[in-house]
Amino acid sequence: MSDVETLKAEIKKLSARATTAKMNLHDFSEELPANWANAPQVARDVVDAYQALDAARKKLKQLEQA
């Protein structure tokens, strides 16, 4: 499997992870003010997921342009 194909598979996984994190944030917000103390962790999960996805997409773009 080429680096591009491997990275595309990873992006697919990261995209699913980001979508799950987004939905968890949505569900969390609907339950507020219950469990409000978990807000920093829920937000961190979303940020981490989307940062990883963004980095992988940028790397793929670089590989495809090379």
MDTraj code that builds the backbone (N, CA, C; nanometers):
import mdtraj as md
import numpy as np

residues = "MET SER ASP VAL GLU THR LEU LYS ALA GLU ILE LYS LYS LEU SER ALA ARG ALA THR THR ALA LYS MET ASN LEU HIS ASP PHE SER GLU GLU LEU PRO ALA ASN TRP ALA ASN ALA PRO GLN VAL ALA ARG ASP VAL VAL ASP ALA TYR GLN ALA LEU ASP ALA ALA ARG LYS LYS LEU LYS GLN LEU GLU GLN ALA".split()
xyz = np.array([
    [0.0853, -0.1173, 0.0000],
    [0.0000, 0.0000, 0.0000],
    [0.0903, 0.1241, 0.0000],
    [0.0579, 0.2214, -0.0821],
    [0.1398, 0.3420, -0.0906],
    [0.1142, 0.4332, 0.0288],
    [0.2040, 0.5294, 0.0438],
    [0.1880, 0.6262, 0.1528],
    [0.0572, 0.7027, 0.1387],
    [0.0213, 0.7372, 0.0161],
    [-0.1026, 0.8117, -0.0078],
    [-0.2235, 0.7274, 0.0312],
    [-0.2240, 0.6020, -0.0092],
    [-0.3363, 0.5135, 0.0241],
    [-0.3463, 0.4918, 0.1742],
    [-0.2323, 0.4745, 0.2388],
    [-0.2290, 0.4565, 0.3841],
    [-0.2831, 0.5800, 0.4542],
    [-0.2415, 0.6961, 0.4074],
    [-0.2863, 0.8213, 0.4681],
    [-0.4356, 0.8436, 0.4447],
    [-0.4851, 0.8075, 0.3288],
    [-0.6290, 0.8198, 0.3022],
    [-0.7094, 0.7310, 0.3963],
    [-0.6600, 0.6117, 0.4228],
    [-0.7277, 0.5226, 0.5174],
    [-0.7256, 0.5823, 0.6577],
    [-0.6130, 0.6416, 0.6946],
    [-0.6020, 0.7066, 0.8257],
    [-0.6969, 0.8258, 0.8350],
    [-0.7079, 0.9026, 0.7284],
    [-0.7988, 1.0182, 0.7270],
    [-0.9430, 0.9719, 0.7447],
    [-0.9765, 0.8611, 0.6843],
    [-1.1122, 0.8074, 0.7001],
    [-1.1402, 0.7754, 0.8473],
    [-1.0437, 0.7150, 0.9144],
    [-1.0589, 0.6834, 1.0570],
    [-1.0655, 0.8105, 1.1409],
    [-0.9787, 0.9063, 1.1088],
    [-0.9773, 1.0325, 1.1836],
    [-1.1070, 1.1107, 1.1625],
    [-1.1607, 1.1037, 1.0429],
    [-1.2871, 1.1709, 1.0145],
    [-1.4000, 1.1114, 1.0977],
    [-1.4020, 0.9808, 1.1091],
    [-1.5034, 0.9143, 1.1919],
    [-1.4863, 0.9533, 1.3385],
    [-1.3605, 0.9598, 1.3831],
    [-1.3329, 1.0002, 1.5216],
    [-1.3787, 1.1434, 1.5462],
    [-1.3534, 1.2318, 1.4502],
    [-1.3936, 1.3720, 1.4645],
    [-1.5454, 1.3852, 1.4670],
    [-1.6115, 1.3095, 1.3828],
    [-1.7580, 1.3134, 1.3808],
    [-1.8154, 1.2640, 1.5131],
    [-1.7578, 1.1582, 1.5658],
    [-1.8025, 1.1070, 1.6957],
    [-1.7813, 1.2104, 1.8052],
    [-1.6663, 1.2753, 1.8047],
    [-1.6376, 1.3789, 1.9053],
    [-1.7365, 1.4941, 1.8935],
    [-1.7676, 1.5320, 1.7690],
    [-1.8636, 1.6403, 1.7458],
    [-2.0008, 1.6033, 1.8005],
    [-2.0428, 1.4813, 1.7756],
    [-2.1731, 1.4370, 1.8252],
    [-2.1737, 1.4271, 1.9776],
    [-2.0622, 1.3849, 2.0362],
    [-2.0523, 1.3803, 2.1824],
    [-2.0640, 1.5204, 2.2410],
    [-2.0032, 1.6179, 2.1754],
    [-2.0137, 1.7568, 2.2209],
    [-2.1578, 1.8054, 2.2108],
    [-2.2234, 1.7710, 2.1021],
    [-2.3634, 1.8087, 2.0842],
    [-2.4507, 1.7481, 2.1939],
    [-2.4320, 1.6185, 2.2180],
    [-2.5090, 1.5514, 2.3230],
    [-2.4798, 1.6113, 2.4592],
    [-2.3528, 1.6398, 2.4842],
    [-2.3135, 1.7008, 2.6108],
    [-2.3845, 1.8345, 2.6298],
    [-2.3875, 1.9154, 2.5258],
    [-2.4476, 2.0491, 2.5373],
    [-2.5967, 2.0419, 2.5671],
    [-2.6618, 1.9396, 2.5156],
    [-2.8045, 1.9245, 2.5413],
    [-2.8336, 1.8840, 2.6851],
    [-2.7342, 1.8253, 2.7521],
    [-2.7531, 1.7800, 2.8896],
    [-2.7152, 1.8858, 2.9928],
    [-2.6592, 1.9973, 2.9469],
    [-2.6189, 2.1013, 3.0414],
    [-2.7395, 2.1548, 3.1157],
    [-2.7275, 2.1891, 3.2413],
    [-2.6062, 2.2074, 3.3192],
    [-2.5554, 2.0821, 3.3895],
    [-2.6194, 1.9682, 3.3659],
    [-2.5694, 1.8442, 3.4260],
    [-2.4297, 1.8147, 3.3727],
    [-2.3445, 1.7664, 3.4577],
    [-2.2072, 1.7285, 3.4221],
    [-2.1252, 1.8426, 3.3631],
    [-2.1549, 1.9645, 3.3996],
    [-2.0846, 2.0805, 3.3444],
    [-1.9336, 2.0726, 3.3664],
    [-1.8912, 2.0044, 3.4703],
    [-1.7479, 1.9956, 3.5004],
    [-1.6719, 1.9157, 3.3936],
    [-1.7424, 1.8389, 3.3124],
    [-1.6782, 1.7617, 3.2060],
    [-1.6549, 1.8437, 3.0793],
    [-1.6988, 1.9688, 3.0781],
    [-1.6882, 2.0518, 2.9578],
    [-1.5457, 2.0623, 2.9033],
    [-1.4450, 2.0873, 2.9869],
    [-1.3089, 2.0974, 2.9310],
    [-1.2624, 1.9695, 2.8612],
    [-1.2944, 1.8540, 2.9156],
    [-1.2511, 1.7284, 2.8541],
    [-1.3255, 1.7014, 2.7237],
    [-1.4550, 1.7275, 2.7226],
    [-1.5339, 1.7068, 2.6014],
    [-1.4826, 1.7992, 2.4909],
    [-1.4568, 1.9232, 2.5254],
    [-1.4040, 2.0183, 2.4274],
    [-1.2650, 1.9770, 2.3804],
    [-1.1802, 1.9299, 2.4711],
    [-1.0443, 1.8881, 2.4349],
    [-1.0499, 1.7711, 2.3370],
    [-1.1440, 1.6794, 2.3578],
    [-1.1591, 1.5653, 2.2673],
    [-1.1915, 1.6117, 2.1253],
    [-1.2790, 1.7119, 2.1148],
    [-1.3153, 1.7660, 1.9837],
    [-1.1952, 1.8343, 1.9193],
    [-1.1266, 1.9173, 1.9950],
    [-1.0098, 1.9882, 1.9423],
    [-0.9032, 1.8888, 1.8964],
    [-0.8735, 1.7908, 1.9779],
    [-0.7720, 1.6911, 1.9427],
    [-0.8089, 1.6155, 1.8151],
    [-0.9344, 1.5760, 1.8049],
    [-0.9788, 1.4995, 1.6880],
    [-0.9669, 1.5822, 1.5602],
    [-1.0109, 1.7071, 1.5670],
    [-1.0061, 1.7902, 1.4466],
    [-0.8645, 1.8372, 1.4138],
    [-0.7803, 1.8553, 1.5133],
    [-0.6404, 1.8890, 1.4856],
    [-0.5707, 1.7740, 1.4131],
    [-0.5945, 1.6524, 1.4592],
    [-0.5332, 1.5356, 1.3955],
    [-0.5846, 1.5197, 1.2521],
    [-0.7131, 1.5396, 1.2317],
    [-0.7710, 1.5293, 1.0982],
    [-0.7140, 1.6364, 1.0057],
    [-0.7048, 1.7585, 1.0540],
    [-0.6505, 1.8680, 0.9744],
    [-0.5046, 1.8422, 0.9360],
    [-0.4265, 1.7955, 1.0303],
    [-0.2854, 1.7662, 1.0032],
    [-0.2713, 1.6567, 0.8982],
    [-0.3526, 1.5528, 0.9081],
    [-0.3462, 1.4433, 0.8117],
    [-0.3879, 1.4903, 0.6727],
    [-0.4886, 1.5743, 0.6645],
    [-0.5323, 1.6271, 0.5350],
    [-0.4234, 1.7143, 0.4715],
    [-0.3567, 1.7935, 0.5534],
    [-0.2476, 1.8768, 0.5016],
    [-0.1322, 1.7904, 0.4516],
    [-0.1024, 1.6851, 0.5249],
    [0.0046, 1.5957, 0.4843],
    [-0.0297, 1.5260, 0.3531],
    [-0.1558, 1.4841, 0.3391],
    [-0.2005, 1.4202, 0.2154],
    [-0.1864, 1.5169, 0.0984],
    [-0.2268, 1.6396, 0.1201],
    [-0.2167, 1.7401, 0.0134],
    [-0.0712, 1.7573, -0.0306],
    [0.0191, 1.7592, 0.0650],
    [0.1619, 1.7719, 0.0327],
    [0.2112, 1.6512, -0.0469],
    [0.1705, 1.5319, -0.0054],
    [0.2120, 1.4102, -0.0759],
    [0.1572, 1.4070, -0.2186],
    [0.0350, 1.4515, -0.2356],
    [-0.0261, 1.4497, -0.3676],
    [0.0357, 1.5540, -0.4615],
    [0.0892, 1.6599, -0.4053],
    [0.1504, 1.7649, -0.4870],
    [0.2944, 1.7318, -0.5230],
    [0.3527, 1.6385, -0.4523],
    [0.4941, 1.6039, -0.4761],
    [0.5129, 1.5175, -0.5987],
])
top = md.Topology()
chain = top.add_chain()
for i, resn in enumerate(residues, 1):
    res = top.add_residue(resn, chain, resSeq=i)
    for name in ("N", "CA", "C"):
        top.add_atom(name, md.element.get_by_symbol(name[0]), res)
traj = md.Trajectory(xyz[None], top)
